[in-house]
Amino acid sequence: MKDILTELEDRRADARLGGGQKRIDAQHARGKLTARERIELLLDEDSFEEFDMFVAHRCTDFGMEKQKPAGDGVITGWGTINGRMVYVFSQDFTVFGGSLSETHAQKICKIQDMALQNGAPVIGINDSGGARIQEGVASLAGYAEVFQRNIMASGVVPQISLIMGPCAGGAVYSPAMTDFIFMVRDTSYMFVTGPDVVKTVTNEQVTAEELGGASTHTKKSSVADGAFQNDVEALAEVRRLVDFLPLNNREKPPVRPFFDEPGRIEASLDTLIPENANTPYDMKELIHKVADEGDFFEIQEDFAKNIITGFIRLEGQSVGVVANQPMVLAGCLDIDSSRKAARFVRFCDAFEIPILTLVDVPGFLPGTGQEYGGVIKHGAKLLFAYGEATVPKVTVITRKAYGGAYDVMASKHLRGDFNYAWPTAEIAVMGAKGATEIIHRADLGDANKIAKHAADYEDRFANPFVAAERGFIDEVIMPHSTRRRISRAFASLRTKKLTNPWKKHDNIPL
């Protein structure tokens, strides 16, 4: 008996070494943690329960039968984050470069199936050279099995991907189907075809970092939701994100203790809006002053900065925030911001996270680039996402809400539950100058008349009261009381029940 116990410990010790000490040292030399170190930092201390530690590949081609490391390049199992269950897999770059084999894929599929069955999030830590070439089509089949489970789990359990090394070829499509992707600066990259293939096919010279590094995917492509300085920061931030999310689509997000008065008055908000209607201000100031303890977890911070998305808490409860940012493009909606916000709204709706919308939008960005790029269809995505959402929706218009963009931003007409406006709100088809030049075209030669017409238009429409007269605005509120009003609004909506007509699925304008 003692011999068997000793053998078990020896085998475990061997499995924990992965590809051996030399390769572990090489991983550390690149500024990267090992697969096991990452799991230890991500999960609560001593909470990790490992599956399939001794699984080995079955390949006998190209001399592979002589190398059969235990675990086959991926560590899988479950544990807890702040006491709440999550499933996790972590690819081990020290074993065959983390490449995916048939058995490697089976290990990942097993925990995806268990997560779906038991209703818990899946967190994937990607650090892989791609498909294991020696296994050929068996490896490709493994990827497709993982993809199918990503699709089945979408909207059922939260899926989070951490890119902590290379992720290339077919491997990128699994993270692409998850809810959030986070990268590490300078040590991770994602692309479908690498720099060498790009050079051969298109004759473009590009580095791996330029082609698919963290900066590229957070600022240009919007593939990634955030980038962090190192593995430790990335793992700590994912722990923070998981705290905002429910375990699955049948549970509410967790309620955390809060130490902030729901009725807190913020006098500084009364002077947030500048006197000049064309002067920008930072919408993030409003978000921080409304949130419990000023805590805001931003999503896609570096992409389409004219719209802000992320999570706050109100009275300890998770709330998704979508807000126009007047500091960038005057807060206009465009192709990128519409896509960014639509995806975020759909995530919140799928997981019963209420949505707070803060509006200061002068319209959609004009130009041939936008029209040729399909702003009509992309703008419709955000419109569709808001109209489809059945979660509690509270909207506050702080300043401009013009034209179709007023409709799109969670207006009363898209089943907004509470639609508030500040006294500084201007709800109209367009700005006074543009409207006057259309309505009083005959007077365009007379500057004095045009100025008077514009002043008259502003008096009538550059305020929230016309919309309030129609019932499109529920209440005009004082800026300093915003936190109290929206906290009470969301509290009153906790028992909201709304369902859409039965359908197999919708056909969102993709």
C-alpha positions in Angstrom: 0.0 0.0 0.0 2.8 2.4 0.9 4.5 1.8 -2.4 1.3 2.7 -4.3 0.9 5.9 -2.3 4.5 6.8 -2.9 4.0 6.2 -6.6 0.9 8.4 -6.7 2.9 11.3 -5.1 5.8 10.7 -7.5 3.4 10.8 -10.5 1.7 14.0 -9.2 5.1 15.7 -8.7 6.1 14.7 -12.2 2.8 16.0 -13.7 3.2 19.3 -11.8 6.6 19.9 -13.5 4.9 20.0 -16.9 7.7 20.2 -19.5 10.4 20.2 -16.9 12.3 22.8 -14.9 14.4 24.1 -17.9 11.2 25.0 -19.8 9.6 26.5 -16.7 12.7 28.7 -16.3 12.4 29.7 -20.0 8.7 30.7 -19.4 9.7 32.8 -16.4 12.5 34.4 -18.5 9.8 35.7 -20.9 8.0 37.4 -18.1 5.2 34.8 -18.0 3.9 32.7 -15.2 3.4 28.9 -15.6 0.0 27.4 -16.2 -0.2 26.3 -12.6 1.0 29.6 -11.1 -1.8 31.3 -13.1 -4.5 29.1 -11.7 -3.2 29.6 -8.1 -3.4 33.4 -8.5 -6.8 33.3 -10.2 -8.6 31.1 -7.7 -9.0 31.3 -4.0 -6.2 29.7 -2.0 -6.4 25.9 -1.9 -9.7 25.8 -3.8 -8.5 24.2 -7.0 -9.7 20.7 -7.8 -7.9 19.3 -10.8 -9.3 16.9 -13.4 -7.4 14.6 -15.7 -3.9 15.2 -14.3 -2.6 11.9 -15.8 -4.2 12.1 -19.2 -1.6 11.6 -22.0 -1.9 11.9 -25.8 -2.4 8.8 -28.0 -0.3 9.8 -31.0 2.2 7.3 -32.3 3.4 9.1 -35.4 6.7 11.0 -35.8 8.1 9.4 -32.7 5.5 11.0 -30.4 5.0 7.7 -28.5 8.4 8.3 -26.8 7.1 11.6 -25.2 3.9 11.3 -23.2 4.0 14.0 -20.5 1.1 13.7 -18.0 -1.6 16.2 -18.5 -0.9 16.7 -22.2 -0.3 20.5 -22.1 -3.4 21.7 -20.3 -4.5 21.9 -16.7 -8.2 21.7 -16.1 -10.5 21.7 -13.1 -12.7 23.9 -10.9 -12.3 26.2 -7.9 -13.7 29.3 -6.4 -13.3 33.1 -6.8 -14.4 34.8 -3.6 -16.2 31.6 -2.7 -18.2 31.3 -6.0 -17.5 28.3 -8.3 -15.8 28.7 -11.6 -14.3 26.1 -14.1 -10.9 26.8 -15.5 -8.5 25.5 -18.0 -4.9 26.7 -18.4 -2.7 25.8 -21.3 0.9 24.8 -20.5 3.4 26.3 -22.9 6.1 24.1 -21.4 4.5 21.0 -22.8 4.7 20.8 -26.7 4.3 24.6 -26.7 0.8 24.2 -25.3 -0.3 22.8 -28.6 -3.8 21.3 -28.8 -4.1 17.6 -29.4 -7.2 15.3 -29.4 -6.8 14.5 -25.7 -5.9 18.1 -24.8 -9.3 19.2 -26.4 -11.2 16.4 -24.6 -9.9 17.8 -21.3 -11.2 21.3 -22.1 -14.5 19.9 -23.4 -15.0 18.0 -20.2 -15.0 21.1 -18.0 -17.1 23.1 -20.6 -19.7 20.3 -20.3 -19.6 20.4 -16.5 -19.8 24.2 -16.4 -22.9 24.1 -18.6 -24.5 21.3 -16.5 -23.7 22.8 -13.2 -24.2 26.5 -14.1 -20.8 28.1 -13.5 -18.5 30.4 -15.5 -15.7 29.1 -17.6 -12.3 30.9 -17.6 -9.8 29.8 -20.3 -6.2 30.8 -20.0 -4.7 30.6 -23.5 -1.0 30.1 -24.1 -0.6 27.8 -27.1 1.3 27.3 -30.3 -1.9 26.1 -32.0 -2.9 22.8 -33.4 -0.5 19.9 -32.8 0.8 19.2 -36.3 1.8 15.6 -35.6 -1.9 14.8 -34.9 -3.3 16.4 -38.1 -7.0 16.4 -38.5 -7.6 14.9 -35.0 -6.3 18.2 -33.6 -8.6 20.2 -35.9 -11.5 18.1 -34.8 -10.6 18.9 -31.2 -10.8 22.6 -31.9 -14.2 22.2 -33.5 -15.5 20.3 -30.4 -14.4 23.2 -28.2 -16.0 25.7 -30.5 -19.3 23.9 -30.5 -19.4 24.1 -26.7 -18.5 27.8 -26.7 -21.6 28.3 -28.8 -23.9 26.2 -26.6 -22.6 28.0 -23.5 -23.1 31.5 -24.9 -25.7 33.4 -22.9 -26.0 30.4 -20.5 -22.8 30.8 -18.4 -20.3 33.6 -18.6 -17.1 32.7 -20.6 -13.9 34.7 -20.1 -10.7 34.3 -22.1 -7.2 35.3 -21.0 -4.6 35.5 -23.7 -1.3 35.0 -22.0 1.0 34.0 -24.8 0.5 33.1 -28.5 -3.0 32.3 -29.8 -3.0 31.8 -33.6 -4.8 30.1 -36.4 -8.0 28.2 -35.5 -7.2 28.7 -31.8 -8.4 32.3 -31.9 -12.0 31.4 -32.6 -12.7 29.9 -29.2 -11.8 33.1 -27.4 -13.6 35.1 -30.1 -16.9 33.4 -29.1 -16.5 34.1 -25.4 -17.9 37.1 -23.6 -14.7 38.8 -22.6 -11.1 38.6 -23.9 -8.2 40.1 -21.9 -4.6 40.2 -23.1 -1.2 40.9 -21.6 1.0 43.6 -23.1 4.2 42.5 -24.8 3.8 38.8 -24.1 0.5 37.8 -25.8 -0.8 38.0 -29.4 -3.7 36.8 -31.5 -4.0 36.4 -35.3 -5.5 34.1 -37.8 -2.4 34.1 -40.0 1.1 35.0 -38.7 3.6 37.6 -40.0 5.3 35.0 -42.2 2.1 34.0 -44.0 1.1 37.7 -44.4 4.5 38.5 -46.0 4.2 35.5 -48.4 0.6 36.3 -49.5 0.4 40.1 -49.4 4.0 41.1 -49.2 3.3 43.2 -46.1 6.1 43.4 -43.5 4.7 43.3 -40.0 5.7 42.1 -36.6 3.7 39.7 -34.4 3.1 42.6 -32.0 1.8 45.0 -34.7 -0.3 42.3 -36.3 -2.0 40.9 -33.2 -0.6 42.3 -30.0 -2.6 43.7 -27.1 -2.4 47.3 -28.4 -3.8 46.3 -31.8 -6.7 44.3 -30.4 -7.7 46.8 -27.7 -7.4 50.0 -29.9 -8.0 49.0 -33.6 -9.8 45.7 -34.0 -11.9 45.6 -30.7 -11.2 41.9 -30.5 -9.9 42.3 -26.9 -11.8 44.0 -24.0 -8.7 45.0 -22.1 -5.0 44.7 -21.8 -2.8 44.5 -18.6 0.8 45.0 -17.8 1.6 41.4 -16.7 0.0 38.1 -15.8 -0.5 39.0 -12.1 -2.5 42.2 -12.9 -4.6 40.4 -15.6 -5.6 37.6 -13.2 -6.4 40.0 -10.3 -8.7 42.1 -12.7 -10.5 38.9 -13.9 -11.2 38.1 -10.2 -12.7 41.6 -9.9 -14.8 41.1 -13.0 -16.2 37.8 -11.9 -17.6 39.5 -8.8 -19.9 41.6 -11.0 -21.3 38.6 -12.9 -23.9 35.9 -12.1 -22.8 32.3 -12.2 -25.3 31.6 -15.0 -28.4 33.0 -16.8 -30.8 31.7 -14.2 -29.2 33.4 -11.2 -29.0 37.0 -10.3 -25.6 38.7 -10.0 -24.1 38.6 -6.5 -25.0 41.3 -4.0 -21.9 42.7 -2.3 -21.7 44.6 1.0 -21.7 48.4 0.4 -20.6 51.3 2.5 -22.0 54.1 0.5 -25.3 55.9 1.3 -27.8 55.3 -1.6 -29.2 58.7 -1.0 -25.8 60.4 -1.2 -26.1 64.0 -2.6 -23.3 65.0 -5.1 -23.5 68.8 -5.2 -20.7 69.0 -7.7 -22.9 67.4 -10.4 -25.0 70.6 -10.5 -22.0 72.2 -12.2 -20.8 69.3 -14.3 -22.5 70.6 -17.5 -20.6 73.6 -18.9 -22.4 76.9 -19.7 -21.5 76.6 -23.4 -23.4 73.7 -25.0 -20.4 72.8 -27.2 -17.9 72.5 -24.4 -17.0 68.9 -23.5 -16.9 67.4 -20.0 -15.9 64.0 -18.7 -18.9 61.6 -18.5 -16.7 59.3 -16.4 -16.9 61.8 -13.5 -20.7 61.2 -13.4 -20.2 57.4 -13.5 -17.8 57.4 -10.6 -19.9 59.8 -8.5 -23.0 57.7 -9.0 -21.4 54.3 -8.3 -21.0 52.6 -4.9 -17.6 53.7 -3.6 -16.8 55.2 -7.0 -15.9 51.7 -8.3 -16.2 51.3 -12.1 -14.9 48.3 -14.1 -14.6 49.5 -17.6 -14.9 47.3 -20.7 -13.1 48.1 -24.0 -11.7 51.3 -22.5 -9.3 51.9 -25.4 -11.7 51.3 -28.3 -14.4 53.7 -29.6 -13.9 56.1 -26.7 -16.9 58.1 -27.7 -19.0 55.6 -25.8 -18.2 54.1 -22.3 -19.2 50.6 -21.2 -18.6 48.8 -18.0 -20.0 47.7 -14.6 -20.7 49.5 -11.4 -22.7 48.6 -8.3 -25.7 50.4 -6.8 -26.7 49.3 -3.3 -24.3 46.4 -3.8 -26.0 45.2 -7.0 -24.3 44.9 -10.4 -25.4 47.4 -13.0 -24.1 47.7 -16.6 -23.4 51.2 -17.7 -23.5 52.6 -21.3 -22.6 56.3 -21.6 -21.8 58.7 -24.3 -18.5 60.5 -23.8 -18.6 64.2 -24.9 -14.8 64.3 -24.7 -14.4 62.2 -27.9 -16.1 63.1 -31.2 -18.6 65.1 -29.1 -20.2 61.8 -27.9 -21.5 61.0 -31.5 -22.5 57.5 -32.2 -20.6 55.8 -35.1 -19.9 52.3 -36.4 -17.4 51.3 -33.7 -19.3 52.8 -30.7 -22.6 51.2 -31.9 -21.0 47.7 -32.2 -19.2 48.1 -28.8 -22.3 49.2 -26.9 -24.6 46.7 -28.7 -22.5 43.7 -27.7 -22.3 45.0 -24.1 -26.1 45.6 -23.9 -26.8 42.1 -25.2 -24.4 40.6 -22.6 -26.1 42.4 -19.8 -29.5 41.3 -21.0 -28.4 37.7 -21.4 -27.3 37.6 -17.7 -30.0 39.7 -16.1 -27.8 42.6 -15.3 -29.8 45.9 -15.2 -28.6 48.7 -17.6 -28.0 52.3 -16.8 -27.7 54.6 -19.9 -26.2 58.1 -19.6 -27.0 60.2 -22.6 -25.3 63.1 -24.2 -25.4 62.4 -27.9 -25.6 65.0 -30.7 -26.4 62.3 -33.3 -24.7 59.9 -35.6 -21.2 60.8 -37.0 -21.7 62.1 -40.6 -19.3 61.2 -43.5 -18.8 59.0 -46.5 -16.5 56.7 -44.4 -19.4 56.0 -42.0 -22.0 55.5 -44.8 -19.8 53.3 -46.9 -18.8 51.3 -43.8 -22.5 50.5 -43.1 -23.3 52.8 -40.2 -27.0 52.2 -40.9 -26.7 48.5 -40.2 -24.2 48.9 -37.3 -26.3 51.7 -35.7 -29.3 49.3 -35.9 -27.4 46.8 -33.8 -27.5 49.1 -30.8 -31.1 50.0 -31.5 -32.0 46.3 -31.7 -30.0 45.4 -28.6 -31.8 48.0 -26.5 -35.2 47.2 -27.9 -34.8 43.5 -27.3 -33.5 43.8 -23.7 -36.0 42.9 -21.0 -33.8 43.7 -18.0 -34.5 46.9 -16.0 -33.4 49.9 -18.0 -32.9 53.4 -16.5 -31.8 56.3 -18.7 -30.6 59.8 -17.7 -30.2 62.4 -20.4 -27.7 64.9 -19.2 -27.4 67.3 -22.2 -28.0 66.6 -25.9 -30.3 63.9 -27.2 -30.8 64.7 -30.9 -32.4 62.9 -33.8 -32.3 59.1 -34.2 -29.5 58.9 -31.7 -32.1 60.0 -29.0 -34.3 57.0 -30.0 -31.4 54.6 -30.0 -30.0 55.4 -26.5 -32.6 53.5 -24.4 -35.4 55.9 -25.0 -38.9 55.4 -23.5 -40.0 54.2 -26.9 -37.6 51.2 -26.7 -39.2 50.1 -23.4 -37.1 52.2 -21.1 -38.5 51.8 -17.6 -37.3 55.1 -16.0 -36.3 57.9 -18.3 -34.9 60.9 -16.5 -33.5 64.1 -17.7 -31.4 66.8 -16.1 -32.7 70.4 -16.5 -29.8 71.0 -18.9 -31.1 68.3 -21.3 -31.9 69.3 -24.9 -34.2 66.8 -26.6 -34.9 67.7 -30.2 -34.6 66.5 -33.8 -31.4 68.5 -34.2 -29.5 71.5 -32.9 -31.0 75.0 -33.1 -28.7 76.2 -35.9 -29.4 73.3 -38.3 -33.1 73.3 -37.5 -33.4 77.1 -38.1 -31.6 76.9 -41.5 -34.1 74.3 -42.7 -37.3 75.7 -41.2 -36.5 79.4 -42.1 -34.7 78.8 -45.4 -36.2 81.9 -46.9 -34.5 84.1 -44.2 -31.0 82.7 -44.8 -29.7 86.0 -46.2 -30.7 88.0 -43.0 -28.3 87.2 -40.1 -30.5 89.0 -37.6 -33.6 87.1 -38.5 -31.8 83.8 -38.4 -30.3 84.6 -35.0 -33.8 85.4 -33.6 -35.3 82.2 -35.1 -32.4 80.2 -33.6 -33.0 81.8 -30.2 -36.8 81.1 -30.4 -36.0 77.4 -31.4 -33.7 77.1 -28.4 -36.2 78.5 -26.0 -38.8 76.1 -27.2 -36.8 72.9 -27.7 -33.4 73.2 -26.0 -34.8 71.8 -22.8 -36.4 68.6 -21.5 -39.9 69.9 -21.0 -41.4 69.3 -24.4 -40.5 65.6 -24.1 -41.8 65.7 -20.5 -45.1 67.1 -21.6 -45.5 64.1 -23.9 -44.5 61.6 -21.1 -41.4 60.5 -22.9 -39.4 61.7 -19.9 -40.8 60.5 -16.6 -39.2 63.2 -14.5 -36.8 66.1 -14.8 -34.4 65.6 -11.9 -31.7 67.7 -10.1 -28.2 66.5 -11.1 -27.1 66.3 -7.4 -29.8 63.8 -6.7 -29.0 61.4 -9.6 -27.5 58.6 -7.4 -30.6 58.6 -5.1 -33.1 58.7 -8.0 -31.5 55.9 -10.1 -30.8 53.7 -7.0 -34.6 53.9 -6.1 -35.5 53.3 -9.7 -33.5 50.1 -9.9 -34.7 49.0 -6.4 -38.3 49.3 -7.7 -37.5 47.2 -10.8 -36.0 44.2 -9.0 -39.2 42.3 -9.5 -39.7 43.3 -13.1 -41.0 40.6 -15.4 -41.1 41.1 -19.2 -40.9 38.5 -22.0 -40.5 38.8 -25.7 -42.6 36.8 -28.2 -41.5 33.2 -28.7 -39.0 32.8 -31.4 -36.2 30.3 -32.2 -33.8 33.2 -32.2 -33.8 36.8 -33.6 -32.0 38.0 -36.7 -30.0 40.9 -35.4 -28.6 43.0 -38.2 -25.1 41.6 -38.1 
